[in-house]
């Protein structure tokens, strides 16, 4: 938020993305709603203004640039790139479920994983979310099995408990 005392109105994310300035800016750059939410959470979108529009436009162009993405991904190991792809669609707790299952030598039972998520993230999972945990858990187990067969599984990240 700006330090300007005249700007004392706090707007929710929904109110911010409905403002004329943000709508116009987003039409030109065609950013996803998830990215706008991230920018809002980071304090880069507020009220009817965008913090430093020029740098935000540059950032948006970089995010969409295949060349930039390739350069950023080149710094990661092949295993890390694959995990990034595997968990791209997940939110924080889903990504935790995937990574936790993938990294352990013996995958946790679904009930244990659900309990860990509820404790760590501080909310109770619904039946639908528990089904999602089970699907993610199975995907992680399958991906790890496939990686072992291909010989690309990274043993250094496995923890034995």
C-alpha positions in Angstrom: 0.0 0.0 0.0 1.2 3.5 -0.7 2.3 5.7 2.2 0.1 8.5 1.0 -2.3 9.4 3.9 -5.1 10.3 1.4 -5.2 6.7 0.3 -6.8 5.1 3.3 -9.4 2.9 1.6 -8.6 -0.8 1.7 -10.2 -2.6 -1.2 -10.7 -6.4 -1.4 -9.2 -8.3 -4.3 -12.5 -8.5 -6.0 -13.0 -4.8 -5.8 -9.5 -4.1 -7.0 -9.8 -6.3 -10.2 -13.2 -4.6 -11.0 -11.6 -1.1 -11.1 -11.4 0.5 -14.5 -7.6 0.9 -14.4 -6.9 -2.7 -13.6 -9.4 -4.0 -16.1 -7.9 -1.8 -18.9 -4.3 -2.8 -17.9 -5.3 -6.5 -17.7 -7.0 -6.4 -21.2 -3.7 -5.2 -22.7 -1.6 -7.8 -20.9 -4.1 -10.7 -20.6 -2.9 -12.0 -17.2 -4.6 -14.9 -15.4 -6.7 -14.3 -12.4 -4.2 -16.3 -10.3 -1.4 -14.0 -11.3 -3.5 -10.9 -10.4 -4.3 -12.5 -7.0 -0.6 -13.1 -6.4 0.2 -9.4 -7.4 -2.5 -8.3 -5.0 -1.2 -10.5 -2.2 2.3 -9.0 -2.8 0.9 -5.5 -2.5 1.5 -4.7 -6.2 -2.2 -4.0 -6.9 -4.2 -1.8 -4.6 -7.2 0.4 -4.9 -7.6 1.7 -8.4 -3.9 1.8 -8.9 -1.1 -0.5 -9.9 2.2 0.0 -8.1 4.8 1.2 -10.7 2.8 0.4 -13.9 5.9 0.4 -16.1 7.7 -2.3 -14.1 4.6 -4.3 -13.8 4.1 -4.3 -17.6 7.7 -5.4 -18.1 7.2 -8.1 -15.5 4.1 -9.3 -17.3 5.9 -9.4 -20.6 8.7 -11.4 -19.0 6.3 -13.9 -17.5 4.8 -14.6 -20.9 8.2 -14.7 -22.7 9.1 -18.3 -23.6 12.8 -17.2 -23.8 12.7 -15.8 -20.2 10.9 -19.0 -18.9 13.6 -21.2 -20.6 16.4 -19.1 -19.0 14.7 -19.3 -15.5 14.1 -23.1 -15.8 17.6 -23.7 -17.0 18.9 -22.9 -13.5 16.9 -25.8 -12.1 17.9 -29.4 -12.1 15.9 -31.7 -14.4 14.2 -33.3 -11.3 13.2 -29.8 -10.0 11.9 -28.8 -13.4 9.8 -32.0 -13.5 8.4 -31.4 -10.0 7.6 -27.8 -10.9 5.6 -29.2 -13.9 4.0 -31.9 -11.7 2.8 -29.4 -9.1 2.0 -26.4 -11.3 -1.8 -26.8 -10.9 -1.8 -27.3 -7.2 -2.4 -24.8 -4.4 -0.2 -24.7 -1.3 -1.7 -27.6 0.6 -2.0 -29.8 -2.5 1.6 -29.1 -3.4 2.5 -30.1 0.1 0.6 -33.4 -0.2 2.3 -34.2 -3.5 5.8 -33.3 -2.3 5.4 -35.0 1.0 4.3 -38.2 -0.7 6.9 -38.1 -3.4 9.8 -37.5 -1.0 9.2 -40.2 1.5 10.6 -43.7 0.9 7.3 -45.1 2.2 4.3 -42.9 1.2 2.1 -41.7 4.1 -1.4 -43.1 4.4 -4.1 -40.8 3.2 -5.5 -40.3 6.8 -2.0 -39.4 8.1 -1.4 -37.0 5.2 -4.8 -35.3 5.8 -4.0 -34.9 9.5 -0.6 -33.3 8.7 -2.3 -30.9 6.2 -5.0 -29.9 8.7 -2.4 -29.3 11.4 0.1 -27.5 9.3 -2.4 -25.3 7.3 -4.9 -24.8 10.1 -8.2 -25.9 8.5 -10.3 -29.0 8.2 -10.5 -30.7 4.8 -13.9 -31.4 3.4 -14.7 -34.8 1.9 -14.1 -33.5 -1.6 -10.7 -32.2 -0.5 -9.8 -35.5 1.1 -10.6 -37.2 -2.2 -8.3 -34.7 -3.9 -5.5 -35.6 -1.4 -5.9 -39.2 -2.3 -5.8 -38.5 -6.0 -2.7 -36.3 -5.5 -1.1 -39.0 -3.3 -1.7 -41.6 -6.0 -0.2 -39.3 -8.7 2.9 -38.7 -6.6 3.4 -42.5 -6.1 2.9 -43.2 -9.8 5.3 -40.4 -10.8 7.9 -41.6 -8.4 7.6 -45.2 -9.6 7.8 -44.0 -13.2 10.9 -41.9 -12.4 12.6 -44.9 -10.7 11.9 -47.1 -13.7 13.5 -44.4 -16.0 16.3 -44.0 -13.5 15.7 -40.3 -12.9 14.4 -40.5 -9.3 16.6 -38.4 -7.1 17.7 -40.5 -4.1 19.1 -37.5 -2.2 15.7 -36.1 -1.5 14.2 -39.2 -0.1 13.8 -39.2 3.6 13.2 -42.4 5.6 10.9 -42.2 8.6 
